[in-house]
């Protein structure tokens, strides 16, 4: 319940000028679950870029008045951010805009480079000056540098992909083209669709394509570059097949919206399947199965279907808490979890409850939820987790912390059970992960330590924001 993922990206290109800013706004709304720190929209007004970006939720950053100030046009790119590299401030808001000798560029990025530190150091030694602390600016620099010696922006993107390593799903806008690209591993999802009037949209997830009235066409393949322009859609596949596909399996477990389809696999179906497998692996005698809102609900349904234990609503989430929610201070005797979640006493009082959640990171949150259910009268609380234990950090855009902060690295399952106050605890078996990812190749390094790329030398999220005293340490 504490894992975050980097971002959601969105792009639109229309054959005729229209309100692309509002279309992008609704696309971002559908991707809000992927990033709540900041967001932004850049509109291409006949080669002049007009933008609005700020920290906050989509509804906080964009009002009707602000959207009306963005011009009617044929192209826009947009971004919703949760940063795994760089702090939360306006400088790190995306899309990043660049003015260079060959024109303008706006770039939105989802993922995390594993060689960002090395690339940034090389660029700085050649005189590059960075204005942000995110690795997205490094990508923008590399593409811009390659553009100076390339016949087109898409050629520059292709050349940059020979240099970049790690996770990146990109949506890029030049004065005349909209371009999207997915890294050769395909760590992060990316797809596109088309409306009845000929408008193309690109998004991190299919749910955003549908949200703006477009018909889903297909996923962008790992290593693929798509160029949208006057010639329609041009597909470039020179990077396809260079690497084994490594889609992040946690997209199915937690990140993506249940109504999305990623690489041909329904997210909802994969979570229901995970719940069924979990019920077989860790059966229990109970009266009701409940899910932790929102990502545990589908797996809880699957657990109920397989076990025969009735499914019920045992926890209600306060959906009006945004990023501006002020957590209670230590002096206030208020549990922040109780502000965000409340137990349905009628459902759990006097019952043996199975609580299904997507993950345990440090154990603090799930422990408080167990207490919440007990205070509501639950007779027993059996916790089932729809992912294996986190044993390793992620370097590809998931905010999974260092091993020293992962509870499963220091404690056994029985110890964690006692620490969170549950009557029993069961994790999803790691050997069954293929069944929820459509039996395709995927990345599960956070569970087994098998990283597809070289591990970064400096993994600190705030490595470009450290004080002198911290650097000397």
C-alpha positions as CSV (number, residue, x, y, z in Angstrom):
1,X,0.0,0.0,0.0
2,X,3.1,2.3,0.0
3,X,4.6,1.5,-3.4
4,X,4.8,4.2,-6.0
5,X,5.6,4.2,-9.7
6,X,7.2,7.0,-11.7
7,X,4.8,8.5,-14.2
8,X,2.0,8.5,-16.7
9,X,2.6,9.9,-20.2
10,X,0.1,11.1,-22.8
11,X,0.2,12.6,-26.3
12,X,-2.3,13.6,-28.9
13,X,-2.1,14.7,-32.5
14,X,-5.1,15.8,-34.5
15,X,-5.6,16.4,-38.3
16,X,-7.4,19.7,-37.5
17,X,-6.9,22.2,-34.6
18,X,-9.0,21.4,-31.6
19,X,-8.9,21.6,-27.8
20,X,-5.9,19.2,-27.4
21,X,-5.3,20.7,-23.9
22,X,-8.6,19.4,-22.6
23,X,-8.1,16.1,-24.3
24,X,-4.8,15.8,-22.5
25,X,-6.4,16.8,-19.2
26,X,-8.8,14.0,-19.4
27,X,-6.0,11.6,-20.5
28,X,-4.0,12.6,-17.4
29,X,-7.1,12.2,-15.2
30,X,-7.2,8.6,-16.3
31,X,-3.5,8.2,-15.5
32,X,-3.6,10.0,-12.1
33,X,-2.9,6.7,-10.3
34,X,0.5,6.6,-11.9
35,X,1.7,9.8,-10.4
36,X,0.4,12.3,-7.9
37,X,3.3,14.6,-7.3
38,X,3.0,17.0,-10.3
39,X,1.6,17.2,-13.8
40,X,1.9,19.3,-16.9
41,X,0.6,19.9,-20.5
42,X,2.6,21.4,-23.4
43,X,0.6,22.5,-26.5
44,X,2.2,23.0,-29.9
45,X,0.8,26.2,-31.2
46,X,2.0,26.2,-34.8
47,X,5.6,25.5,-33.7
48,X,5.4,27.7,-30.6
49,X,5.1,25.7,-27.3
50,X,2.7,26.9,-24.7
51,X,2.6,25.0,-21.3
52,X,1.3,24.9,-17.8
53,X,3.0,22.7,-15.2
54,X,3.0,22.6,-11.4
55,X,3.1,20.3,-8.4
56,X,-0.2,18.7,-7.3
57,X,-3.0,16.5,-8.7
58,X,-4.4,17.1,-12.1
59,X,-7.5,18.7,-10.6
60,X,-5.3,20.9,-8.5
61,X,-3.0,22.1,-11.2
62,X,-5.6,22.6,-14.0
63,X,-8.7,24.6,-13.7
64,X,-11.2,25.5,-16.5
65,X,-9.7,28.9,-16.7
66,X,-6.1,27.6,-17.1
67,X,-7.2,25.1,-19.8
68,X,-9.0,27.8,-21.7
69,X,-5.7,29.8,-21.9
70,X,-4.0,27.0,-23.7
71,X,-4.5,27.5,-27.5
72,X,-6.5,25.2,-29.8
73,X,-4.0,23.3,-31.8
74,X,-3.1,19.9,-33.4
75,X,-0.6,18.5,-30.9
76,X,0.1,18.2,-27.2
77,X,2.0,16.1,-24.7
78,X,1.2,15.6,-21.1
79,X,2.6,14.0,-17.9
80,X,1.7,13.0,-14.4
81,X,4.7,12.4,-12.2
82,X,5.8,10.4,-9.2
83,X,9.5,10.8,-9.1
84,X,12.0,8.0,-8.4
85,X,14.9,10.3,-9.2
86,X,14.9,13.9,-8.1
87,X,12.8,15.7,-5.6
88,X,9.2,17.1,-5.7
89,X,9.4,20.6,-7.0
90,X,8.3,22.6,-9.9
91,X,11.7,22.4,-11.7
92,X,11.2,18.6,-12.0
93,X,7.7,18.9,-13.5
94,X,7.2,17.4,-16.9
95,X,7.0,17.5,-19.9
96,X,10.5,18.9,-20.2
97,X,10.8,21.6,-22.9
98,X,14.0,22.2,-24.9
99,X,14.9,25.0,-27.4
100,X,17.9,24.1,-29.5
101,X,19.5,24.9,-32.9
102,X,17.2,22.6,-34.8
103,X,14.0,23.6,-33.2
104,X,11.9,22.8,-30.1
105,X,11.1,19.6,-28.3
106,X,8.8,18.6,-25.4
107,X,9.5,15.3,-23.7
108,X,7.4,13.2,-21.3
109,X,9.1,10.1,-19.7
110,X,7.9,7.1,-17.7
111,X,10.7,4.9,-16.2
112,X,14.1,5.3,-14.8
113,X,17.5,5.1,-16.6
114,X,20.0,2.7,-15.0
115,X,22.9,4.6,-16.6
116,X,21.6,8.1,-15.9
117,X,24.4,9.1,-13.5
118,X,27.2,8.1,-15.9
119,X,25.5,9.9,-18.8
120,X,24.9,13.0,-16.8
121,X,28.5,13.2,-15.7
122,X,29.7,12.8,-19.3
123,X,27.4,15.6,-20.4
124,X,28.4,17.9,-17.6
125,X,32.1,17.4,-18.5
126,X,31.3,18.7,-22.0
127,X,29.6,21.9,-20.6
128,X,26.0,20.8,-20.2
129,X,24.1,22.7,-17.6
130,X,21.2,20.9,-15.9
131,X,18.2,22.7,-14.5
132,X,16.4,19.7,-13.0
133,X,17.4,16.7,-10.9
134,X,15.5,14.1,-12.8
135,X,16.9,11.7,-15.3
136,X,14.4,12.9,-17.9
137,X,16.5,15.9,-18.6
138,X,19.4,13.6,-19.3
139,X,17.3,11.9,-22.0
140,X,16.4,15.3,-23.4
141,X,20.1,16.2,-23.6
142,X,21.0,13.0,-25.3
143,X,18.3,13.3,-27.9
144,X,19.1,17.0,-28.6
145,X,22.8,16.2,-28.9
146,X,22.0,13.5,-31.5
147,X,19.6,15.7,-33.3
148,X,22.4,18.1,-34.2
149,X,23.9,15.4,-36.4
150,X,20.7,13.6,-37.5
151,X,18.5,14.3,-40.5
152,X,15.3,14.0,-38.4
153,X,14.1,14.0,-34.9
154,X,13.1,10.3,-35.1
155,X,16.6,9.5,-36.2
156,X,17.9,11.3,-33.2
157,X,15.6,9.3,-30.9
158,X,16.8,6.1,-32.6
159,X,20.4,7.0,-32.0
160,X,19.7,8.0,-28.4
161,X,18.3,4.6,-27.8
162,X,21.7,3.1,-28.5
163,X,23.0,5.2,-25.5
164,X,20.2,5.0,-23.0
165,X,19.9,2.0,-20.7
166,X,17.1,1.0,-18.4
167,X,13.4,1.8,-18.4
168,X,11.9,4.5,-20.6
169,X,8.6,4.9,-22.3
170,X,8.7,8.3,-24.1
171,X,6.2,10.7,-25.7
172,X,8.0,13.5,-27.6
173,X,6.7,16.4,-29.6
174,X,8.6,18.5,-32.2
175,X,7.1,21.4,-34.1
176,X,5.7,19.0,-36.7
177,X,5.7,15.5,-35.3
178,X,4.5,13.4,-32.3
179,X,6.9,10.6,-31.5
180,X,6.7,7.7,-29.0
181,X,9.3,5.1,-28.1
182,X,9.5,2.2,-25.7
183,X,12.9,0.9,-24.5
184,X,14.0,-2.5,-25.9
185,X,13.2,-4.3,-22.7
186,X,9.7,-2.9,-22.6
187,X,9.9,-2.3,-18.8
188,X,7.0,0.2,-18.8
189,X,3.8,0.0,-20.8
190,X,2.9,2.3,-23.8
191,X,0.1,2.1,-26.3
192,X,-1.9,4.1,-28.8
193,X,-5.3,4.5,-30.3
194,X,-7.3,6.5,-32.8
195,X,-10.6,8.4,-32.7
196,X,-13.3,8.3,-35.4
197,X,-12.2,11.7,-36.7
198,X,-8.6,10.7,-37.2
199,X,-7.0,11.9,-34.0
200,X,-4.2,9.7,-32.6
201,X,-3.5,9.4,-28.9
202,X,-0.6,7.8,-27.1
203,X,-0.7,6.8,-23.4
204,X,0.9,4.7,-20.7
205,X,-2.3,2.7,-20.4
206,X,-5.2,1.7,-22.6
207,X,-7.6,3.1,-20.0
208,X,-6.5,6.7,-20.9
209,X,-7.0,5.9,-24.6
210,X,-10.6,4.9,-24.0
211,X,-11.1,7.8,-21.6
212,X,-10.7,10.3,-24.5
213,X,-13.0,8.5,-26.8
214,X,-10.3,6.7,-28.9
215,X,-10.3,3.1,-30.0
216,X,-7.3,1.1,-28.7
217,X,-5.1,0.0,-31.6
218,X,-2.2,-1.8,-30.0
219,X,0.7,-1.7,-27.5
220,X,3.9,-0.1,-28.7
221,X,6.4,-3.0,-28.9
222,X,9.6,-3.0,-26.9
223,X,12.2,-1.1,-28.9
224,X,9.7,0.4,-31.3
225,X,9.5,4.0,-32.4
226,X,6.2,5.4,-33.8
227,X,6.2,8.7,-35.7
228,X,2.9,10.5,-36.1
229,X,2.8,13.3,-38.7
230,X,1.7,14.3,-42.1
231,X,2.4,10.8,-43.4
232,X,0.2,9.2,-40.9
233,X,1.9,6.7,-38.7
234,X,5.4,5.5,-39.5
235,X,6.7,2.5,-37.5
236,X,10.5,2.0,-36.9
237,X,11.6,-1.3,-35.5
238,X,15.4,-1.2,-35.7
239,X,15.7,-1.6,-31.9
240,X,13.0,-4.4,-31.6
241,X,14.3,-7.8,-30.6
242,X,17.6,-6.5,-29.3
243,X,16.8,-7.4,-25.7
244,X,14.6,-10.0,-24.0
245,X,11.3,-8.5,-23.0
246,X,11.2,-7.5,-19.4
247,X,7.8,-5.8,-18.6
248,X,7.6,-5.0,-14.9
249,X,5.4,-7.7,-13.4
250,X,4.2,-5.2,-10.8
251,X,2.2,-3.4,-13.5
252,X,-0.2,-6.3,-13.2
253,X,0.0,-6.6,-9.4
254,X,-0.4,-3.0,-8.5
255,X,0.4,-0.1,-10.8
256,X,-2.0,-0.3,-13.7
257,X,-5.7,0.4,-13.5
258,X,-7.8,-2.8,-13.5
259,X,-9.6,-1.8,-16.7
260,X,-6.3,-1.5,-18.7
261,X,-4.9,-4.2,-21.0
262,X,-1.1,-4.3,-21.1
263,X,0.7,-6.3,-23.8
264,X,-2.5,-8.2,-24.5
265,X,-3.2,-9.2,-20.8
266,X,-6.1,-7.8,-18.9
267,X,-5.0,-6.3,-15.6
268,X,-8.2,-7.2,-13.9
269,X,-8.0,-10.8,-15.0
270,X,-4.4,-11.1,-13.9
271,X,-5.2,-9.9,-10.4
272,X,-8.2,-12.2,-10.1
273,X,-5.9,-15.0,-11.2
274,X,-3.4,-14.0,-8.6
275,X,-6.1,-14.2,-5.9
276,X,-7.0,-17.7,-7.0
277,X,-3.4,-18.9,-6.9
278,X,-3.0,-17.2,-3.5
279,X,-6.0,-19.1,-2.2
280,X,-4.6,-22.4,-3.3
281,X,-1.1,-21.7,-1.9
282,X,-2.4,-20.4,1.5
283,X,-5.8,-21.8,2.3
284,X,-7.5,-20.7,5.5
285,X,-10.8,-21.2,7.4
286,X,-12.6,-17.8,7.4
287,X,-16.0,-16.1,7.1
288,X,-15.3,-13.2,4.7
289,X,-12.6,-12.1,2.2
290,X,-12.0,-8.4,1.9
291,X,-9.5,-6.4,-0.2
292,X,-7.4,-3.4,0.7
293,X,-8.7,-0.6,-1.6
294,X,-8.0,-0.2,-4.4
295,X,-5.3,-2.6,-5.7
296,X,-6.3,-5.5,-3.4
297,X,-9.9,-5.7,-4.5
298,X,-9.5,-7.8,-7.6
299,X,-7.2,-10.3,-6.0
300,X,-9.6,-10.5,-3.1
301,X,-12.4,-11.4,-5.5
302,X,-10.2,-14.2,-7.0
303,X,-9.4,-15.5,-3.5
304,X,-13.1,-15.6,-2.7
305,X,-14.0,-17.4,-6.0
306,X,-11.3,-20.1,-5.5
307,X,-11.8,-20.6,-1.7
308,X,-15.6,-20.3,-1.6
309,X,-15.3,-17.8,1.2
310,X,-17.8,-15.0,0.7
311,X,-16.4,-11.7,-0.7
312,X,-17.4,-8.5,1.1
313,X,-16.6,-4.9,1.5
314,X,-14.7,-4.5,4.8
315,X,-12.7,-1.3,4.2
316,X,-13.8,2.0,2.7
317,X,-11.2,4.4,1.3
318,X,-11.5,8.2,1.5
319,X,-11.2,9.1,-2.1
320,X,-11.0,12.8,-1.4
321,X,-7.5,12.7,0.1
322,X,-5.0,14.1,-2.4
323,X,-1.3,14.9,-2.2
324,X,-2.1,18.0,-0.1
325,X,-3.3,15.8,2.8
326,X,-1.4,16.9,5.9
327,X,-0.3,13.8,7.9
328,X,-1.0,14.2,11.6
329,X,2.1,15.2,13.6
330,X,3.5,13.1,16.3
331,X,1.8,15.3,18.9
332,X,-1.7,14.6,17.5
333,X,-3.3,11.4,18.6
334,X,-4.7,10.7,15.2
335,X,-3.7,7.7,13.0
336,X,-3.4,8.8,9.4
337,X,-4.5,5.4,8.2
338,X,-7.8,5.9,10.0
339,X,-8.3,9.1,8.0
340,X,-7.7,7.4,4.7
341,X,-9.4,4.0,5.6
342,X,-12.3,3.0,7.7
343,X,-13.6,-0.4,8.5
344,X,-17.2,-1.5,7.8
345,X,-18.1,-3.0,11.2
346,X,-21.2,-4.7,10.0
347,X,-19.1,-6.7,7.6
348,X,-16.2,-7.8,9.9
349,X,-17.6,-7.8,13.5
350,X,-17.3,-11.2,15.0
351,X,-15.9,-12.8,11.8
352,X,-12.7,-14.4,10.7
353,X,-11.4,-12.0,8.0
354,X,-9.1,-12.6,5.1
355,X,-7.4,-9.3,4.2
356,X,-5.9,-9.3,0.7
357,X,-3.4,-6.6,-0.1
358,X,-0.9,-6.2,-3.0
359,X,2.4,-5.9,-1.0
360,X,4.2,-5.3,2.3
361,X,7.1,-2.9,2.2
362,X,8.0,-1.9,5.7
363,X,5.0,-3.4,7.4
364,X,3.8,-0.2,9.1
365,X,0.7,0.4,7.1
366,X,-0.7,-3.2,6.9
367,X,-0.1,-3.5,10.7
368,X,-2.3,-0.5,11.3
369,X,-5.0,-1.9,9.0
370,X,-5.0,-5.1,10.9
371,X,-5.5,-3.1,14.1
372,X,-8.3,-1.2,12.4
373,X,-10.1,-4.4,11.6
374,X,-9.6,-5.8,15.1
375,X,-11.0,-2.5,16.6
376,X,-14.0,-3.0,14.4
377,X,-14.7,-6.4,16.0
378,X,-12.9,-8.8,13.6
379,X,-12.4,-12.1,15.5
380,X,-9.4,-13.1,13.4
381,X,-7.4,-11.4,10.6
382,X,-5.5,-13.5,8.1
383,X,-3.4,-11.4,5.7
384,X,-2.7,-12.6,2.2
385,X,-0.4,-10.7,-0.1
386,X,-0.8,-10.9,-3.9
387,X,3.0,-10.5,-4.6
388,X,6.0,-12.3,-3.3
389,X,8.2,-10.7,-0.6
390,X,10.2,-7.6,-1.7
391,X,13.9,-8.6,-1.2
392,X,15.6,-6.1,-3.6
393,X,15.3,-2.5,-4.7
394,X,14.1,-1.5,-8.1
395,X,16.1,0.6,-10.5
396,X,13.6,0.9,-13.3
397,X,11.0,3.4,-12.1
398,X,9.4,1.7,-9.1
399,X,10.0,3.4,-5.7
400,X,11.0,0.2,-3.9
401,X,13.6,1.2,-1.3
402,X,17.0,-0.2,-0.4
403,X,17.2,-3.6,1.3
404,X,17.7,-2.1,4.7
405,X,14.2,-0.7,4.6
406,X,12.5,-3.8,3.3
407,X,10.9,-5.8,6.1
408,X,11.2,-9.1,4.3
409,X,15.0,-8.7,4.1
410,X,15.3,-8.8,7.9
411,X,12.5,-10.9,9.1
412,X,10.9,-14.3,8.4
413,X,7.3,-14.7,7.4
414,X,6.3,-15.8,10.9
415,X,8.2,-12.8,12.4
416,X,6.4,-10.4,10.0
417,X,3.1,-12.0,10.8
418,X,3.7,-11.2,14.5
419,X,4.9,-7.7,13.8
420,X,1.8,-6.8,11.9
421,X,-0.5,-8.5,14.4
422,X,-2.1,-11.0,12.0
423,X,-3.3,-14.5,12.8
424,X,-1.6,-15.8,9.7
425,X,0.3,-14.4,6.7
426,X,0.8,-15.8,3.2
427,X,2.6,-14.3,0.2
428,X,2.1,-15.1,-3.5
429,X,4.5,-17.8,-4.6
430,X,7.2,-16.3,-6.8
431,X,7.3,-19.4,-9.0
432,X,3.7,-18.7,-10.1
433,X,4.3,-15.1,-11.4
434,X,4.2,-16.2,-15.0
435,X,0.6,-17.2,-14.7
436,X,-0.5,-13.6,-14.0
437,X,1.7,-12.0,-16.7
438,X,0.3,-14.0,-19.6
439,X,3.3,-16.4,-19.5
440,X,5.4,-13.6,-21.2
441,X,8.9,-12.5,-20.2
442,X,8.9,-10.0,-17.4
443,X,11.1,-8.3,-14.8
444,X,10.8,-9.6,-11.2
445,X,14.1,-8.3,-9.9
446,X,12.6,-6.8,-6.9
447,X,11.6,-10.4,-5.8
448,X,14.7,-12.4,-7.0
449,X,17.5,-9.9,-7.7
450,X,17.9,-10.9,-11.3
451,X,18.4,-7.5,-12.9
452,X,18.3,-7.2,-16.7
453,X,20.7,-4.3,-16.8
454,X,23.8,-3.2,-14.9
455,X,23.0,-1.9,-11.4
456,X,23.5,1.9,-11.1
457,X,26.6,3.0,-9.0
458,X,24.6,5.6,-7.1
459,X,21.0,4.7,-6.4
460,X,20.0,7.6,-4.1
461,X,16.8,9.3,-5.3
462,X,18.1,12.7,-4.1
463,X,21.7,12.2,-5.4
464,X,21.6,15.5,-7.2
465,X,20.2,17.4,-4.3
466,X,22.5,16.4,-1.5
467,X,24.0,19.0,0.9
468,X,27.7,19.3,1.1
469,X,27.7,17.7,4.6
470,X,25.9,14.7,3.1
471,X,28.3,14.4,0.2
472,X,31.4,14.4,2.5
473,X,29.9,11.5,4.4
